[in-house]
Each structure stands twice: as C-alpha cells, then as structure tokens.
Amino acid sequence: MTNAEAGALVSLFLLAYAFIQISSAWLITRFGVRKVFTSSMILTSIATALTGFAGSILQLKVCRVLLGIAEGPLPIGVTSTINNWFPSKEKGITSGIFLSSIKLGPVITPIIGSFIIIHWGWKEVFLFFALPGLILPVMWFLFVKDKPADSGFVNQQEVDIINEKQTTAQVQEKKAYKRIPYLDSFIRVRNTPKVTTTKQVYRSWNVFGCGLGYCCQLGIPTYLLSEKNLSMVGMGFVSAAPWVGAVLGNLLGGILSDTLLDKRRKPGMLLSAVSTSVMMLCLLYMPANPVLCALLLFMTGLLLSIGFSAYMVYPMSFVAKDKFPVANAIVNMGGN
C-alpha cells in the first residue's frame, strides 16, 4: 500500500464510525443498551476477522467500512451505561477508567501484533484479535442490565444512591456549592435548563461546542515507521508510549474532575486543548531516537487525555438520561 491508500483505510473506518453514531443512539434509545451493545460487539468481531481474509485493497476498504458501522454503537452503549449506573460524583472517574481500558489495548497491541506478524503474518493479527469479542458479549448480556433497578445484584438502597435520592435530613445537611472564584469566572459557570427533548439536544450549543472541541484534538501522528526509520520491534515499543500516557491521563483526568474540581469538566477540556497545540508543535521536531520519541509521545498521550473523560461526562450534567445517547452521539461523531 501507498501512504495514501493506508490513510484512506483509516479515514473510511472513521467516516463510517462517525456517521453511524446518530443511528446508533436511536437504536439504543429504542431497544436498550443490552441488546444493541451485545449485537454490536459480535458484529465488530466478525468484521475484524473478515479483514484477515481480505485479498485486495478494495476488500480491505469494504472491511474497514463494515468495522466502522459495526463498532459505532459501542461507545454510546458504554457511556449510557455509565450515565445510568453511577452517581454524578463518580461519573468522571468511571469514564476515565473506561477510556483508560480503551487506551490499554493499543499499549499491548503493537507488541503482540509485531510478534504475530514476524511469526505468521499481518492477516493473522485480525484473526487472533477477533476471538475475545465473540466471548465477552455473552458476559455483558448475562450480567449488565440497562438500568440498576432491573438488576438482581442491586438493592433499593444502591438504586437510591445511584439516582442520588436524598432524605430530608441529607438535603438539610448538604453543603452549599463551593465556588472557586477565579476558575468559575474563567469557565463561565452558570445554571442551565435541563435538556429534555431530542429537539433541544439538536439545538444545544453546549452539545455541539463539546463535539467541536473534541473534533479539534482527537488524534496522534502514526507515521513513525516510515519517517523515522524505526524497526518493527522499535515501532512496537515507541507506538505503545502515547497509549501508556493516555491510560494514566484518562485516570488522572477523571479523578481531578470528580474530586479536586468538584465535578467541573471544562478545566480538563481546556487543558487538553492547549496541550494538543503545544505537543503537536513538539512532535514536528521529534528526534529519530526511539527513547526520546517514546518519552515525547508518552507526555503527548498523558496531557491530551486528561480532558477526554470530561468530554464524555460534560453532557450528562444538563441532558436528561433518556436523551443522553443522542447528545453523546453528536460529541463522539465530532471527535471521529
């Protein structure tokens, strides 16, 4: 493949993945996370396996489009589950854990992938990686319900905690919202009306602004193998570095927004936005030394990822739970 053909494969996946987001939100709203997520995971594994049987560039392109369509409902399914299953004070941390798990895959994948390619071939990578996705959906379907109240593992007290129901005594004891004067002025903290209809979601600047911000920072250069003349093993080592940073960055960002920033999401988003600009400039002058490359890419992954969980959680604070899948679809579509 030429670089243009390889780039087209990436773009085809992301285009299909992005444009299927709104449809995925509709499916999840109509049929529930449990059914749609399980089906999507199985179809994703099938599309992954089919890639291993591709015999031409055209077949690869078709497989990439199918993968994007199949995988589209997964992030909305997870974020909707987080929104339904956790109180607001834990949503940032939980989203950080979820995003870290996504980034943990690419930490391991280049190393395992390089080993498979050296000993078998590139097609076998897709066959090996398709297998877990045929087993895990069964576990999800059996154990994860759409709502806590429907689960046999959750009692009423836990449901009340998740839904943040408070007794009269708890309401009286609840502390007033603690302001951080300069920060709150900078990020323009204010009360906003709850978005309760699909029409309001499509008209919300907060939702589209969140998606636009996500669009401008979701990406890391992947040209190291050809431009920096790194070996396959060296590429595996270096390409894992930003994802190691991203694992830590997502966890750190979730903890900061839920605890230190008291559920303020915008500071993390702003920090990631500024870091994106700075680190992209640094990457222009990245040295060919694998160790220095890895260090720079680690810092890029760390700083860029601090705000990623905030982009996921931000609409949860002002969008009704049953309309959140649509809002999340808009944000995720913008990012991809």
Residue, then its C-alpha position, 0 to 999 in steps of 0.5 A: m500500500t501507498n501512504a495514501e491508500a493506508g490513510a484512506l483505510v483509516s479515514l473510511f473506518l472513521l467516516a463510517y464510525a462517525f456517521i453511524q453514531i446518530s443511528s446508533a443512539w436511536l437504536i439504543t434509545r429504542f431497544g436498550v443498551r443490552k441488546v444493541f451493545t451485545s449485537s454490536m460487539i459480535l458484529t465488530s468481531i466478525a468484521t475484524a476477522l473478515t479483514g484477515f481474509a481480505g485479498s485486495i485493497l478494495q476488500l480491505k476498504v469494504c472491511r474497514v467500512l463494515l468495522g466502522i458501522a459495526e463498532g459505532p454503537l459501542p461507545i454510546g452503549v458504554t457511556s449510557t451505561i455509565n450515565n445510568w449506573f453511577p452517581s454524578k460524583e463518580k461519573g468522571i472517574t468511571s469514564g476515565i477508567f473506561l477510556s483508560s481500558i480503551k487506551l490499554g489495548p493499543v499499549i499491548t497491541p503493537i507488541i503482540g501484533s509485531f510478534i504475530i506478524i514476524h511469526w505468521g503474518w499481518k492477516e493473522v493479527f485480525l484473526f487472533f484479535a477477533l476471538p475475545g469479542l465473540i466471548l465477552p458479549v455473552m458476559w455483558f448480556l448475562f450480567v449488565k442490565d440497562k438500568p440498576a433497578d432491573s438488576g438482581f445484584v442491586n438493592q433499593q438502597e444502591v438504586d437510591i444512591i445511584n439516582e442520588k435520592q436524598t432524605t430530608a435530613q441529607v438535603q438539610e445537611k448538604k453543603a452549599y456549592k463551593r465556588i472557586p472564584y477565579l476558575d468559575s469566572f474563567i469557565r463561565v459557570r452558570n445554571t442551565p435548563k435541563v435538556t429534555t427533548t431530542k429537539q433541544v439536544y439538536r439545538s444545544w450549543n453546549v452539545f455541539g461546542c463539546g463535539l467541536g472541541y473534541c473534533c479539534q484534538l482527537g488524534i496522534p501522528t502514526y507515521l513513525l515507521s516510515e519517517k523515522n526509520l524505526s524497526m518493527v520491534g522499535m515501532g512496537f515499543v515507541s507506538a505503545a508510549p502515547w497509549v501508556g500516557a493516555v491510560l494514566g491521563n484518562l485516570l488522572g483526568g477523571i479523578l481531578s474532575d470528580t474530586l479536586l474540581d468538584k465535578r467541573r469538566k471544562p478545566g480538563m477540556l481546556l487543558s487538553a486543548v492547549s496541550t494538543s497545540v503545544m505537543m503537536l508543535c513538539l512532535l514536528y521536531m521529534p528526534a529519530n531516537p526511539v527513547l526520546c520519541a517514546l518519552l515525547l509521545f508518552m507526555t503527548g498521550l498523558l496531557l491530551s487525555i486528561g480532558f477526554s473523560a470530561y468530554m464524555v461526562y460534560p453532557m450528562s450534567f444538563v441532558a436528561k438520561d433518556k436523551f443522553p445517547v443522542a447528545n453523546a452521539i453528536v460529541n463522539m461523531g465530532g471527535n471521529 
